[in-house]
Amino acid sequence: MARMFGTDGVRGIAGSELSIELATKLGQAGAYVLTRESAHQATIIVGCDTRISGGMLAGALMAGICSVGANAIFAGVMPTPAIAYLTRKHRVDAGVVISASHNPMEFNGIKFFNGEGYKLPDALEDEIEALIRNHMKDVVLPIGSGVGKIDYRFDLRDEYVNFIKKCVPVDLTGMKIVVDCAEGASHYTSVKVLKDLGADLVAIHIHPDGTNINSNCGSTHMDELKARVVYEKADIGLAFDGDADRMLAVDEGGNLVDGDQVMAICGKYMKEHGKLKKDTIVVTVMTNLGFTLMGEKEGIHIEKTKVGDRYVLENMRENGYNIGGEQSGHVIFLDDNTTGDGLLSALHLLEVMRGTKRPLSELAQVMEVLPQALVNAKVPNHKKDHFMDYPEIAEAVAAVEEKFHGEGRVLIRPSGTEPLVRVMIEGKDQKVIDDEAQKLAGLITKIML
């Protein structure tokens, strides 16, 4: 039986894979596991992104929370990192975000934070899952005055706005910025912060209707932002995903600046100012080989983990590092927040531009991005972890690895959040690696569908 939790909570198509029943059970089991040691009546903060299914799932989740005797605070539409911050600030017992991040609008997800604002370790997720699979056995549900209540606090978003401005109080006066909010959770917070800090702001995709989140916009669809930055003669473009825990940038010439480059720029600046703890940045195995070469040149140690921001964070906490993240734009500045925060990443990047008085295109040259091909193979969700069980696929993978051995690398892995197997090849010739990645992904889909 496949594990219920992926690398970023429980995900699926809302109403089918992620049903109302499952949301209620996650509320019950999650609240029970995360609050059972409390001597007081526990409280959990809940937020969601702009998906049409968010309210439906929030209602079911909070019903489950209240049914085991815990209280819920519904904060409404909120970036994921805002819920992490508010959980800590208000000293509640846990936080929950209903979001499928960068995924299409029909998907949704439920992810938990503990009382310190950190995502849960695998062991706690397994406890929650076991309780659900055992039908909440031995859990006594309260009645009467013992049930929890729901409080609605839509004002909390401004607490997050004020927090972010205090973290990086950079003066953006005279800087022209185009921001793409992906019709998602940052459509208020990001615009408010950037304007308050003095930016000359052009904001696009800030009119969510429940069905347009991530639709040809945001950090997964950058073409419009690239063109708009050039048209507006802007200094920089910023793109968030649906729940605003990631950010990708565009330089003044309309060129992409990805998460690897953001970490390289900010990490180098932090090192120069004595703020890069242990002179180390934590990344995943998907990070471009050019990042490792940058580290060697700049005297920065590069620590690598398996794919998933939670594993980056675990390494950072265990070893006392303060910046890490993923090529996708999920960057953690641990001195400020406990999870990836797109707006925080944007402000740190803008801070470097201001501090060095250099354009983003020049700053991005700190690392050379080596040719990389990433192709997704669509497969059934329940099969994605078993692609190497198919002899024809295993042989094809081995052949590609042999071809690029010594002149690049091959990394093939199941997605933690979608029904996909991701094929990544790095090498010297873009066309060659593109062709090989497409062929291998096509074969995987053909055999596994």
Secondary structure, 3 states (H helix, E strand, C coil): CCCCCECCEEEEEECCCECHHHHHHHHHHHHHHHHCCCCCCCEEEEEECCCCCHHHHHHHHHHHHHHCCCEEEEEEECCHHHHHHHHHHCCCCEEEEECCCCCCCCEEEEEEEECCCCECCHHHHHHHHHHHHCCCCCCCCCCHHHCCCEEECCCHHHHHHHHHHHHCCCCCCCCEEEEECCCCCCCCHHHHHHHHCCCEEEEECCCCCCCCCCCCCHHHCCHHHHHHHHHHCCCEEEEECCCCCCEEEECCCCCEECHHHHHHHHHHHHHHCCCCHHHEEEEECCCCHHHHHHHHHHCCEEEEECCCHHHHHHHHHHHCCCEEECCCCCEEECCCCCCCCHHHHHHHHHHHHHHHCCCHHHHHHHCCCCCEEEEEEECCHHHHHHHHHCHHHHHHHHHHHHHHECCEEEEEEECCCCCEEEEEEECCCHHHHHHHHHHHHHHHHHHHC
